[in-house]
Amino acid sequence: MSTMRPKWLASLALVSAVVLATTLNAARNPFVWDDAVLDEERPNYERVTWPTAFFAPRHWNEHHPTPRAAYRPLREASLWLDVKLWGVNPIGHRATVAALHALNCLAVCIAAWWLFGSRRLALVAGLLFAAHPIHTEALAMVKNRGELMACLFMLIGFALFVRAMRPGVETPEPQRRWSYGLALLAFAAALLSKSIGVALPALLVVYGLCVERGRNARRLLVATIPFWCVALAFFAFKAVTLKSGTWAGGRAALTFRERVARPLETLSRYSLQLPMPIDLHNDYAPKLNPETLLGPVLVTGGALTLAAVGVAKLWRVSPPAAFVALWMALTILPVSNLIPMRARPIAEQRLYIP
């Protein structure tokens, strides 16, 4: 224990140093793209006296063109706090983003250690997450902090859930209950940061099937039911209280072929960009021709079949590795345009969590 602690501290310090090295160069850069209007939006934040206002549907229905799609009150509360502290100074806002990224990298490092029991593998995971080029867009624009916050709360919720449910660990029952309750709160916080957090219940199910298995897997699967209920309540709340907005109503509906083509293009691009982050761009126009879908459908179907076979074999050899592969798949699906996204259907920022 005495030798492990310094090694762990050194590993976490190295991950933190890489985060600093990869984010420091952008600290003084001016705001870009969506962030460029932050100065115009400053009065909207300054007139809010307390961040609880961002949780009220009225605020979104009155001040946002697409309230239902954009409802991210925790992200807005974070921006409000930064505006109060730093005004529209990019350095302060980017310091917040860098801090969130550092916390996520450390959480990834710890989660990898829990799953694989290897400090070296955990260090590699933390360093890869810290320096992966696909994270550039999520880190460069301060309004994309919703991705980082959702990721952090998902990792916290996952860790607390595992702590509450893992067998063979001498944890007092009251502590297990507290961990379980806090896991639910962390999941709610992930949803309130960005709705990509909805993937967590499915990830917990996959963890039970891949890693725990046996009798504890059944117990764990039952324990995920409240998480599904929270997700259902969240989306029901949005559907009932928030307007769909002007963008949703003002655009032509996609044809059936377009609805098929867009997920195919999204999945193929994201699947290539994660292992090979080259030719990155801040805006992608759909290129797949909806009229010639047979080839892409066959290629994508074949690739998915091979991936499924690979995960099945990996599940037999290394269940934790299979879980990591399924984590990536399940967090890509919600942003793969199975439900079409009208604003920037393909965006690199959405690959921060996978």
C-alpha angles and dihedrals in degrees: 000000000000091000096041096055096060090045091051092047090050091050093050091046090053092051090049091050091053090050090052092047093050097046104034095076091063097045097099097038116115121251114279136202112338090007091059091078093055090100090056091047093048094096089055090058096040094055090058106091097189130021094234085083089075091063093059116096089219091067092055096041090053102039109030131064093217107030098168096049095040100045102133106139097169091053090049091048089053092051090047091054092049091050089051091049103036108014105213096327105138093211094064094046092047091049088060091050091048091050091051090049091050091052090050092050092051090047091051089050092052093044091052090051091051092050101042104020091225123121092198093052090047090052092050090050092050093047093047091050091047096052105028108133093218088073092065096097094045090052100038096060115056093207088065089070087106088078091052094045093048090049092050094049091045091054091046091048091048093049093048092047092051090047091052096046106032112116125222094035116118097230117147113248094242089056091050090053092049091049091050093049092048089049089058090049091049090052091051089050090052091053091048090051094049131334092241082087087080087086093073099085090052090049090052090051091050090048090055093049097042106035111018101033122160124053095337090055090062090048090048094049091053089050090059092064094089089053091056089048091053090050092049092048091049095053092041089053091052093047093050102040107029129069120235090232140220099291093055093051098040102058129082116256117255119250120241091256091050090050089055096042098051098059090044092054093042095050093046093049095045092046090055097041096055096060095027110033097186133133091025118182139177095231132034125190115207108262104175112105108233089208095064105048104136096085096046091045092053093045093047092045091051092047092050091049092052090047091051091050090048093051091047091054091044089052089061095047102037118003093188090055090050088051091053091051091050091046088060093046096047094048092049094052097068090055098040096094096252079136100037117246113208099193109069098333090195117043131156093218088073090065093066094096099040 
